[in-house]
């Protein structure tokens, strides 16, 4: 799954791909650029995404028959991220920032 931040706003893509998580953009991410989804980290190479907001935004891109099984897969992705130290105590998961191609 990846999130695009561009002149059109913030959109979730490939929500069914739960093997990767990134934010793609060609602009500097400032506070507020991600809206309720999260905020850039101090290093600029990562963002902290609000897990609940990400779950809701990604789930909304799926068809109704995909949603039930997707939730358990999403929870598994977050559990894996937690095991790697990529989550925090504020309910956020860390994602890499990549150039938008």
Backbone as a chain_set.jsonl record, in Angstrom:
{"seq": "XXXXXXXXXXXXXXXXXXXXXXXXXXXXXXXXXXXXXXXXXXXXXXXXXXXXXXXXXXXXXXXXXXXXXXXXXXXXXXXXXXXXXXXXXXXXXXXXXXXXX", "coords": {"N": [[0.861, -1.162, 0.0], [0.454, 2.24, -0.679], [0.671, 5.765, -0.085], [-0.192, 8.663, -1.765], [0.937, 11.944, -1.939], [0.193, 14.861, -3.33], [-0.432, 17.636, -5.563], [-3.147, 17.25, -5.82], [-4.003, 16.349, -3.426], [-4.266, 13.928, -0.791], [-4.059, 10.527, -1.276], [-4.913, 7.052, -1.085], [-3.382, 4.166, -2.364], [-3.377, 0.916, -3.878], [-4.359, -0.606, -1.659], [-4.767, -3.238, -1.051], [-2.3, -4.411, -1.077], [-0.493, -5.518, 1.336], [2.102, -5.888, 2.021], [3.904, -3.878, 1.892], [4.531, -0.463, 2.792], [4.358, 2.89, 2.168], [4.936, 6.424, 1.629], [4.452, 8.436, -1.09], [5.763, 11.147, -2.805], [6.533, 14.285, -4.415], [7.039, 16.568, -3.213], [8.054, 18.708, -0.493], [7.305, 17.5, 2.663], [5.26, 18.915, 4.978], [4.05, 19.855, 8.236], [0.715, 18.999, 8.481], [0.428, 18.349, 5.804], [-0.342, 15.729, 5.32], [-2.827, 15.632, 6.355], [-5.329, 14.184, 8.384], [-4.134, 11.731, 8.323], [-1.474, 11.641, 9.187], [1.882, 12.713, 10.081], [4.993, 14.234, 9.066], [8.196, 12.844, 9.96], [10.947, 14.026, 11.992], [13.314, 13.591, 10.592], [12.647, 13.682, 7.926], [12.704, 11.6, 6.129], [10.83, 9.773, 6.702], [7.388, 9.159, 7.618], [4.923, 9.465, 10.169], [2.167, 7.581, 10.434], [-1.211, 7.666, 11.351], [-2.657, 4.892, 12.659], [-5.412, 4.172, 12.888], [-6.679, 6.096, 11.247], [-5.417, 5.531, 8.827], [-6.278, 2.892, 8.414], [-9.061, 3.324, 8.057], [-9.095, 5.038, 5.79], [-7.82, 3.464, 3.829], [-9.438, 1.176, 3.782], [-11.776, 2.228, 2.772], [-11.246, 2.336, 0.078], [-11.628, -0.145, -0.921], [-13.649, -2.846, -2.245], [-16.847, -3.897, -0.941], [-16.92, -6.66, -0.47], [-14.251, -7.296, -0.146], [-13.443, -6.142, 2.201], [-13.858, -7.418, 4.774], [-12.019, -9.623, 5.058], [-9.728, -8.217, 4.559], [-9.267, -6.566, 6.773], [-8.196, -8.242, 8.802], [-5.785, -8.891, 7.582], [-4.607, -6.339, 7.416], [-4.353, -5.76, 10.14], [-2.49, -7.716, 10.745], [-0.295, -6.744, 9.295], [0.258, -4.418, 10.753], [0.893, -5.58, 13.212], [3.247, -6.91, 12.503], [4.837, -4.677, 11.855], [4.953, -3.555, 14.396], [6.451, -5.517, 15.719], [8.907, -5.029, 14.62], [9.58, -2.606, 15.6], [8.477, -0.367, 14.441], [6.294, 1.106, 15.145], [4.59, 3.372, 17.381], [3.797, 4.574, 20.713], [1.638, 6.161, 20.393], [-0.22, 5.2, 18.668], [0.63, 5.076, 16.019], [2.19, 4.27, 12.872], [5.31, 3.877, 11.272], [6.359, 4.996, 8.089], [8.207, 4.84, 5.033], [9.342, 7.619, 3.058], [9.052, 8.111, -0.339], [10.15, 8.999, -3.673], [7.752, 10.307, -5.932], [6.783, 8.769, -8.828]], "CA": [[0.0, 0.0, 0.0], [1.178, 3.501, -0.613], [-0.119, 6.989, -0.015], [0.35, 9.711, -2.626], [0.697, 13.321, -1.535], [0.521, 15.723, -4.462], [-1.285, 18.815, -5.679], [-4.549, 16.853, -5.742], [-4.319, 15.97, -2.05], [-3.706, 12.701, -0.224], [-4.859, 9.378, -1.7], [-4.381, 5.72, -0.803], [-3.308, 3.306, -3.546], [-3.032, -0.495, -3.664], [-4.648, -0.947, -0.262], [-4.73, -4.69, -0.882], [-0.908, -4.832, -0.934], [-0.149, -5.323, 2.74], [3.502, -6.271, 2.184], [4.719, -2.666, 1.832], [3.836, 0.758, 3.187], [5.188, 4.067, 1.932], [4.309, 7.662, 1.194], [5.124, 8.902, -2.302], [5.528, 12.561, -3.07], [7.625, 15.064, -4.986], [7.057, 17.851, -2.513], [8.475, 18.64, 0.902], [6.166, 17.25, 3.546], [5.2, 19.8, 6.129], [2.956, 19.551, 9.153], [-0.587, 19.221, 7.855], [0.391, 17.868, 4.421], [-1.02, 14.435, 5.292], [-4.134, 15.753, 6.992], [-5.528, 13.339, 9.557], [-3.378, 10.485, 8.196], [-0.236, 11.626, 9.945], [2.796, 13.846, 10.023], [6.365, 13.839, 8.742], [9.139, 12.739, 11.079], [11.957, 15.079, 12.003], [14.371, 13.315, 9.621], [12.14, 13.917, 6.579], [12.74, 10.368, 5.343], [9.716, 8.938, 7.144], [6.2, 9.805, 8.169], [4.188, 8.699, 11.163], [0.777, 7.482, 10.002], [-2.179, 7.267, 12.361], [-3.131, 3.572, 12.251], [-6.87, 4.165, 12.723], [-7.016, 6.894, 10.066], [-4.955, 4.778, 7.667], [-7.206, 1.758, 8.241], [-10.323, 3.83, 7.512], [-8.887, 5.566, 4.43], [-7.512, 2.35, 2.93], [-10.629, 0.32, 3.712], [-12.76, 2.905, 1.919], [-10.904, 2.134, -1.334], [-11.892, -1.546, -1.255], [-15.045, -3.238, -2.43], [-17.418, -4.389, 0.312], [-16.585, -8.067, -0.252], [-12.836, -7.386, 0.229], [-13.174, -5.47, 3.471], [-13.825, -8.267, 5.963], [-10.744, -10.342, 5.136], [-8.649, -7.234, 4.519], [-9.017, -6.045, 8.116], [-7.263, -9.122, 9.516], [-4.483, -8.705, 6.928], [-4.088, -5.042, 7.844], [-3.928, -5.919, 11.532], [-1.249, -8.493, 10.69], [0.754, -5.838, 8.841], [0.593, -3.548, 11.879], [1.57, -6.426, 14.2], [4.607, -7.092, 12.004], [5.526, -3.398, 12.041], [5.196, -3.428, 15.832], [7.55, -6.427, 16.076], [10.142, -4.441, 14.095], [9.8, -1.31, 16.245], [8.04, 0.682, 13.511], [5.094, 1.761, 15.666], [4.856, 4.095, 18.617], [2.758, 4.475, 21.74], [0.549, 7.079, 20.028], [-1.072, 4.561, 17.666], [1.12, 5.434, 14.687], [3.141, 3.381, 12.21], [6.276, 4.612, 10.482], [6.453, 4.625, 6.678], [9.244, 5.534, 4.266], [8.947, 8.589, 2.031], [9.686, 7.782, -1.618], [9.799, 9.94, -4.741], [6.591, 9.975, -6.755], [7.212, 8.604, -10.223]], "C": [[0.907, 1.224, 0.0], [0.195, 4.663, -0.644], [0.568, 8.004, -0.907], [-0.057, 11.065, -2.052], [1.157, 14.184, -2.7], [-0.431, 16.91, -4.484], [-2.768, 18.51, -5.592], [-4.966, 16.434, -4.338], [-3.603, 14.709, -1.629], [-4.617, 11.546, -0.62], [-4.132, 8.075, -1.386], [-4.464, 4.884, -2.067], [-2.89, 1.898, -3.129], [-3.214, -0.927, -2.213], [-4.592, -2.449, -0.015], [-3.308, -5.237, -0.808], [-0.45, -4.52, 0.485], [1.278, -5.762, 3.047], [4.425, -5.059, 2.189], [3.869, -1.471, 2.242], [4.784, 1.927, 2.981], [4.307, 5.261, 1.605], [5.112, 8.159, 0.017], [4.745, 10.348, -2.578], [6.738, 13.171, -3.757], [7.694, 16.434, -4.332], [7.554, 17.645, -1.085], [7.232, 18.444, 1.766], [6.278, 18.14, 4.771], [4.072, 19.338, 7.04], [1.645, 19.9, 8.462], [-0.694, 18.676, 6.444], [-0.371, 16.554, 4.281], [-2.414, 14.481, 5.895], [-4.207, 14.852, 8.207], [-4.739, 12.024, 9.486], [-2.081, 10.497, 8.982], [0.594, 12.871, 9.781], [4.2, 13.362, 9.681], [7.209, 13.73, 10.008], [10.182, 13.835, 10.949], [13.037, 14.859, 10.941], [13.944, 13.539, 8.169], [12.119, 12.688, 5.685], [11.581, 9.437, 5.661], [8.522, 9.81, 7.499], [5.641, 8.878, 9.236], [2.721, 8.743, 10.769], [-0.091, 7.002, 11.155], [-2.825, 5.963, 11.889], [-4.638, 3.563, 12.008], [-7.294, 4.95, 11.483], [-6.585, 6.181, 8.793], [-5.887, 3.614, 7.375], [-8.501, 2.231, 7.571], [-10.159, 4.306, 6.068], [-8.623, 4.441, 3.437], [-8.734, 1.464, 2.724], [-11.682, 0.918, 2.781], [-12.47, 2.714, 0.435], [-11.233, 0.729, -1.822], [-13.371, -1.789, -1.507], [-15.544, -3.866, -1.13], [-17.053, -5.849, 0.568], [-15.11, -8.263, 0.11], [-12.595, -6.962, 1.671], [-13.017, -6.401, 4.668], [-12.488, -8.99, 6.106], [-9.565, -9.37, 5.163], [-8.284, -6.748, 5.916], [-8.025, -6.929, 8.864], [-5.87, -9.035, 8.895], [-3.827, -7.399, 7.333], [-3.573, -5.134, 9.274], [-2.632, -6.72, 11.617], [-0.073, -7.64, 10.255], [1.209, -4.941, 9.994], [1.303, -4.345, 12.978], [3.018, -6.669, 13.785], [5.414, -5.815, 12.211], [5.867, -3.177, 13.519], [6.379, -4.299, 16.251], [8.902, -5.898, 15.612], [10.46, -3.086, 14.723], [9.367, -0.13, 15.398], [6.72, 1.322, 13.913], [5.48, 2.505, 16.94], [3.671, 3.975, 19.568], [1.571, 5.394, 21.465], [-0.376, 6.486, 18.957], [-0.67, 4.903, 16.242], [2.106, 4.383, 14.189], [4.04, 4.236, 11.313], [6.308, 4.092, 9.049], [7.547, 5.44, 6.02], [8.608, 6.556, 3.324], [9.755, 8.241, 0.786], [9.302, 8.811, -2.655], [8.593, 9.422, -5.535], [7.054, 9.895, -8.199], [6.04, 8.644, -11.171]], "O": [[1.981, 1.228, 0.603], [-0.925, 4.564, -1.145], [1.781, 8.188, -0.818], [-1.22, 11.302, -1.727], [2.344, 14.237, -3.021], [-1.154, 17.149, -3.516], [-3.569, 19.405, -5.322], [-6.146, 16.19, -4.085], [-2.477, 14.448, -2.05], [-5.814, 11.576, -0.335], [-2.903, 8.006, -1.417], [-5.482, 4.885, -2.759], [-2.151, 1.712, -2.162], [-2.326, -1.54, -1.62], [-4.39, -2.882, 1.12], [-3.125, -6.416, -0.505], [-0.067, -3.39, 0.79], [1.623, -5.985, 4.207], [5.617, -5.199, 2.465], [2.651, -1.466, 2.064], [5.878, 1.959, 3.545], [3.112, 5.131, 1.342], [6.332, 8.292, 0.112], [3.571, 10.717, -2.582], [7.841, 12.629, -3.683], [8.337, 17.347, -4.849], [7.48, 16.542, -0.543], [6.234, 19.147, 1.606], [7.271, 18.109, 5.498], [3.239, 18.522, 6.646], [1.501, 20.995, 7.918], [-1.802, 18.548, 5.924], [-0.976, 16.294, 3.241], [-3.106, 13.463, 5.936], [-3.251, 14.765, 8.977], [-4.678, 11.285, 10.469], [-1.626, 9.436, 9.41], [0.101, 13.932, 9.399], [4.557, 12.22, 9.97], [6.972, 14.427, 10.994], [10.282, 14.492, 9.912], [13.614, 15.823, 10.439], [14.791, 13.58, 7.277], [11.566, 12.737, 4.587], [11.372, 8.435, 4.977], [8.636, 11.026, 7.657], [5.859, 7.666, 9.207], [2.102, 9.807, 10.769], [0.256, 6.047, 11.85], [-3.467, 5.933, 10.839], [-5.094, 2.999, 11.013], [-8.177, 4.51, 10.746], [-7.298, 6.215, 7.789], [-6.247, 3.375, 6.222], [-8.977, 1.604, 6.625], [-10.997, 4.005, 5.218], [-9.145, 4.464, 2.322], [-9.022, 1.052, 1.6], [-12.392, 0.191, 2.086], [-13.361, 2.911, -0.391], [-11.127, 0.448, -3.016], [-14.229, -1.038, -1.044], [-14.743, -4.318, -0.311], [-16.891, -6.239, 1.724], [-14.756, -9.32, 0.634], [-11.623, -7.398, 2.288], [-12.13, -6.193, 5.495], [-11.89, -8.964, 7.182], [-8.519, -9.679, 5.734], [-7.106, -6.539, 6.208], [-7.104, -6.416, 9.498], [-4.873, -9.099, 9.615], [-2.619, -7.357, 7.568], [-2.487, -4.644, 9.583], [-1.777, -6.44, 12.458], [1.03, -7.789, 10.782], [2.406, -4.731, 10.186], [2.224, -3.829, 13.61], [3.917, -6.636, 14.625], [6.547, -5.865, 12.689], [6.941, -2.674, 13.846], [7.215, -3.87, 17.047], [9.935, -6.283, 16.159], [11.49, -2.484, 14.417], [9.834, 0.99, 15.608], [6.094, 2.008, 13.105], [6.555, 2.292, 17.5], [2.665, 3.341, 19.247], [0.604, 5.402, 22.227], [-1.217, 7.194, 18.403], [-1.521, 5.009, 15.359], [2.766, 3.703, 14.974], [3.585, 5.189, 10.682], [6.286, 2.882, 8.825], [7.791, 6.586, 6.395], [7.483, 6.376, 2.858], [10.976, 8.096, 0.842], [8.248, 9.437, -2.545], [8.462, 8.22, -5.767], [7.644, 10.837, -8.727], [6.222, 8.521, -12.383]]}, "num_chains": 1, "name": "protein.A"}
